[in-house]
Amino acid sequence: MMDFGGYPIAATAAAESWDQLHWFLIGVCVFFSLVVFVPMVVFAIKYRARPGHKPTYISHNNALEIFWTAVPTVILMVIFAWGWIVYKELVINAPPNAMEVKVMARSWGWTFQYEDGRTTNDLLFVPVNKPVRLVMTAAEGDVIHSFFVPNFRLKKDVVPGIYNTTWFEARIPGRHQFFCTEYCGAGHSIMIGAVVVLEEEDWQLWRWGKAIDMPDWVGIGGKRERMLTASQGREAAFQVQTAHLDQKSLIDRGQELHRRQGCVACHSSDGTMGIGPSFLGIFGEEVELSDGRILVRDENYIRGQIENPRAQIVRGFEHAVMPPYPGRLSELDLNALIAYIKSLQGSTTAQRMTEE
Ligand code: CUA
């Protein structure tokens, strides 16, 4: 790929697609700037007002006007289609087997919560060459942040109260810097961290709570690297060593919440219909509401149902006796409960997955 220096390394395949589109856009802009400005200068000199030179009157030229409308239209359609393809690759098309990490932003730091129940601050540990899906939100009552990993060309707003999702598959091991890229207050500039992409052996060590050497920064050198290492290096090493495994997995924690918070009284986990719908096999499935709307039961749907159950009443459950739970569960608990509901794959889902 073209490298004009100062550009971040493209550490994912999607980043490379992004770069190709980017350079195409730059190319189109440069080309048409020349097409417009070079003749403009030439004509300004050639046809300038001077004694003995009489201008001809030209009103229009149909062929020329159709040509310069049609060609840009085609180019814009190409940009639209190409942009859509890259956007899908970059944001939407997370492989179904992707490892999932929950991201929580707050003023001014980041918490990452893994499937095994562990959490880390400001450092996101992932294996190399494995797809990772991020489910991101900001702390209750916090402001909007934005997660930006330049080496991955990945940028997504992190908003309190809803989940935004994105994904990546890093192909270069090492520490890739990320930023908060939405001005969020006095501590915005310290809201930085790193995606730590580990080789398979290191990833296994980290998963089992063993110490690993922090890999080097990728694509950062000189003064900035020393600054970052000074601010993060010690904390990073510390976190790697103390990564402990005594937590419950996300799913187990969710199961416990399901029982302890009393959800189980109305929502079974085995398909038995209670006062409310069973949780079995609902995740990712469509549901019809009493007002006729069809929604997909994804992370945002479940969160909405917990915080304001009367806003979206499922057909057949119009009695709507569930009290709203806004703020009753911490963000990390909500993640666990959603992970638990997601884990309850019913027969309908299993069937559909084998058919595909
Ligand atoms: Cu968070 Cu800027």
Boltz pocket constraint, residues with backbone or C-beta under 6 A from the ligand:
constraints:
  - pocket:
      binder: B
      contacts: [[A, 105], [A, 106], [A, 108], [A, 144], [A, 145], [A, 146], [A, 180], [A, 181], [A, 182], [A, 183], [A, 184], [A, 185], [A, 187], [A, 188], [A, 189], [A, 191]]
      max_distance: 6.0
